[in-house]
Amino acid sequence: MNIAQTETEQHGQNQEERYYDLVTHDFFTTLLFIKATAYISCRRKNEEGYSLRQTMKFSTICLSLLLLMLTVSPGCIGGDDTETLESIPAFTVVADDDVTYSSDNLLGTPYILHFSASWCSQCRPTMHAVDSQLPEHTYIIVSTDDSDSTKLSDWHLQVNESQADSTVDTPFSANAALSTTLDINNTPTLILVGSDGTMIDRHLGPMTDSSVIEEFWSQAV
């Protein structure tokens, strides 16, 4: 599995596959049952005197009801598929631009939290790519290592020097406690937070392709 595939995407694919497997199995099983019943009824011409026409009409009605049931019942088969999004845990960081960012003062604005660390060299291309493509949106770098809090400006400078003709203007901060709460085990990890404070998506691994960045961000707008 590609580590860069989002968790939401994986969940949605698995749910869809399970649903269609179940629907396909139930549909063909019931269809065979209806056809067999109609055939036997026609052969027996039972005491009530059902004609071939009446029997086939009955089987057609049953089949129509089956198709209607399968069309409108995905929620009944799979339960309530509406996923309740979790809110971002309460947090506060003071970034290298001397601005305080918090879960409270960011309400009303969608944003991306990029979990990284000063030693994560593979995170740097993602920082350049995301900041370049989303310059007007809120994108905050958060170190998983609190020791980075004393060298945020140096870290920011190193990132800028890592790629020619590109400057990352996004704020750099550190919050190990938030990283632990969110179970951040890999860097880079990007979390998309909606304007209502809910976590919409989580992306593991580098994100440098413009189409991937756009698709990721578009979920919040």
C-alpha angles and dihedrals in degrees: 000000000000107000090213092064110108120246092232091055092051092049093049093050093049092048092049093048093050092048096050093045089055094045093048093049094047093045097054094041092054093042091055090048093052093047092048092049092050092048094050091046091052093050096048097045087201129219095271088066099238108180125220089254093052093048094049090047089054092050091049091053091049092050092049091051090049092052091048091050093051091048097054103030110073089112091051093050099044101027123235104338093185103119116218109222118222122232120243109260115255110274143162128196133176107214131205089265088065090245121131114228120190141165087252102049092043093059109120092034127085113224146167125237110204111199111208142127136228090255094053103101093170089061094063100076089053091052091053094045097047095042091048094050098040103035094146096050133080111266119165128189112217121189118218087210117074091202087073089068090083095052105037094128092050091048091049090051092050090053092051092049092050093075127039120230093013130098125191108215097177120114120263121214143154132230117157093174092059090047090054093047090052092045094238105183101157135048129247097039118159122198120195113212122194126225089261092058097255122135106242102179144353123213122197121204134008120340112194105132110102094219091052091049091049093048091048094050095042090069089071099050 
